[in-house]
Amino acid sequence: MPLRLCGLVRSAGLDSARGLFYKTTETQRHRGPITFILISNYYLLLLILFILLSCASASAADIQVGEHAGPAGAVLLVVDGLGASYVYPEYRAYALDGSPLEGAVLFNLTGGGARVLDVRVPVPETTKSHSVLITGDAGTNPDRLGPTIFDAARSRGLLTLAILERGDAMPVLQEMDAVLYLGDNALHGAEPIPGLRAGALPGLSAVMQGWRDAFSAYTAREGVAGYAGYNAWALDCASDLVRHLAGQRFLLMVNVGAVDSAGHNLGPDGYRQVVSALDAPLGRLEQACQQNNVLLAVTADHGMVFPGAEGQGGHSAERYSGRPEALRVPLVFLGPGIEELNLAGRWSETDIAPTMLALLNISSGSDLPGDPLPIRQGYELRVTGAPAGLVLLRGGERLAVCPGGDCSFQGLSRGLYSLKAGGMERQVAVNGDVALDLGGKAALPAGVKKILGMILILAINLVGMAAIVRIWKRG
């Protein structure tokens, strides 16, 4: 018995040892695939990360083909109440009763630069329209503007300034580093109010104080002369500021208000005379901008409609607001980098903000609703998936060579170009910025690539984890 008991004990011990050995062997056998899966996932993860980082770090080769002329600063001139029907030779203004109305000739507005023939405002009302103008958003709330062109300009180190005779809510004033503002819209007896942020450009305060004091002399006369002087004060002040800001990048908004006042108070003939009086001070501002490499954009917040050959005008009341004389405004760009042209097609006031930023080479940081106008002298041809040695030609003349991959040909004028590599040749019409993919499939935006990469990594790891769980369950 003792021997049998001992044998049983020994036998049980042997069986236990065998079971332990069997489980250990099975565990080791399972660990092999588990280790393989983990290592495979690890290296696959590293490979995907390497590919994504390589794609993210790869940048296009920028090839400057033509000259690039960028402005040192910009002036956005808004003539309150100036309808394109009264100053563009392509149009004729009519009163509500069908009477034709005489227009004005502004040589310094229509004589050069890029002139956009048909621009409409979403709402022919001053405060609302000014907000649309600087945000590019037709649905903007004047009391809660959201991002503006001045925010984008300041983020790039530009000084933001304004000369505002009327029509702007407090949020617009708060956009500025320096401002001269007429709070009561009065032609006589008013005094412009200067405002400057702390640390503004040295000497700017003295310049603004001087123009505050000069206001009364410009507006002392009665009638049409007083209205004309009211506008001339703002334009001459802007001319002086442009000269004073030489060497400083800036964005200046100027709002002249007496054209609108003349339409409401002086009738069609007085309106026409006040509009005509804009030409001389506008020429002085244009000259100051030209001498200092500054972009000048001239537009309006709305037009003006008259009931007949006589009578006071309006623009926002229901019987006026749908008329082309109220909705269609001039838009002219003059200065460095601007092509001399008359741009056809229907455009919106919402297109002005993205155009201003594009001409200043500023990103808004958000997608603006409008479209930049194709008025630059030089455009960009972006090519992705380019074969090595891709040649850009025009009229048989070799202009540039792309080493391959992604290339950006910059400073191209309008016209037809050829891309050649090996036996491949492709014609490209440049009438604005162009993006072209030669890789045979559409390129994904960088953000989409990152998202897809993250999804792929997550999917691989989930599959690996599922395989590990299944192996453990079998054990």
Secondary structure, DSSP 8 states (H G I E B T S, - for coil): -HHHHHHHHHHHHHHHHHHHHHHHHHHHHHHHHHHHHHHHHHHHHHHHHHHHHHHHH---EEEE-S-----SEEEEEEETT--GGGT-TT--EE-TTS-EE-----HHHHSSSEEEEEEE-SS--HHHHHHHHHH--TT-BTTB--S-HHHHHHHTT-EEEEEE-S---HHHHTT-SEEEE-SS--SSS---EEEE-TT--TTHHHHHHHHHHHHHHHT-S-HHHHHHHHHHHHHHHHHHHHHHTTTS-EEEEEEE-HHHHHHHHTHHHHHHHHHHTTHHHHHHHHHHHHHTTEEEEEE-S---B-SSSSS--BSSSHHHHTSHHHHEEEEEEESTTB--EEEEEEEEGGGHHHHHHHHTT---SS--SS---S-BSSEEEEEEEE-TTEEEEETTEEEEEE-SEEEEEEEE-SEEEEEEETTEEEEEEESS-EEEE-SSS----HHHHHHHHHHHHHHHHHHHHHHHHHHHHH-
